[in-house]
Amino acid sequence: MELSDVKHTVRLVTHTSMACPFCTVFQDGEKIDENINHLIQVHDGLLIHVGGETSENYKGEMCQGTSAVLGFSNSPAPKFAKPFSVTMTPSE
């Protein structure tokens, strides 16, 4: 894939965990290398950028992290919860 083919981007950060935007794999932020490999190998992502970043945590303290931006030729399909039904019976 060429950079000009990119229609959607995903940003990964070491201090942020999330679900893969394309499937149900959980991506632990501390395993950014595995997350990058997953998006490249399984979903044909293109690594656009990897670099360091400095930000504040919830306490206002400065912290260092790594961020990566990957590009994709398609956007992920929306994820919807699977439909379910509940049957309630009256209690006596």
N, C-alpha and C positions, 0 to 999 in steps of 0.2 A: 504494500500500500504506500502511496506517495502522500506527502504532507497535504497536498492540494485535495486529496480525497477525504480528508477529515470532515465529518459532519457533526460529531459529538465528542466532547472531552470529559474525562474523569480525572479528578484530583485526589490523590492519596496523600495522607499525612501520618507520620509515625505515631502521633499522640491521639489519633482518632480512629476508632474501629467502626466498621460499617458492613452491611451486607453488599455482596457483589451486585452492581446495578443490572447485570445481565442474567444472573441465576441466583440460587439460594445459598451459595457458599458464604460463610461468615469470614470477614477479613479483619484479623487482629492487626491493629495499627502498628504494633511493635514488630510485626513480621512483614514490613513493607516490601522486602525482596521477594517473598513468596507471593504477595499480592500482585506485584508487577508481573511476575512470571505467569501467574494464573490468567491475568487479563491478556497477556501477549499470546500464550500458548493455547488457551481454551477459546478466547473470544477475538483473536486476531487483532489485538491492539497494537498501536504504534507508540513507542516511547518517545515523547516529544521533549521532555525536560525532567531532570532530577537535580535538586539543589537543597541547600540548607535554608532554614527560616528561623527567625526569632519572633516569639510571640509572648503574650502574657497568659499565665494560667488563671484559674478562677480566684486565686489569692492575690493576684496582681504581681506575681513574681515572674521574672523573665525566664523563659525556657527555650532550649534549642530543639529543633526537630528537622526531619527530612521530608520534603514533599516531592511528589512525582506527578507529572501530567501525561496522560495517555490519550491518544486519539483513536477514533473508530469511524468507520465508513457508514455506520448505521447507529441509530439511537436505540437504547434498550426498550423493550416492550413494557408497558405499564404493568406493575405487579398489583394484583387484586387478591384479597383474601378469598380462600375457597369457600363457596357457599355451604352452609350447614343448616340443619333444622333441629329444633328442640321440641320434644313432645313432653308435655307435662300432664301428669295425672293428678286428679284431686286427692288430697290426703284426707283420711277419715279422722 
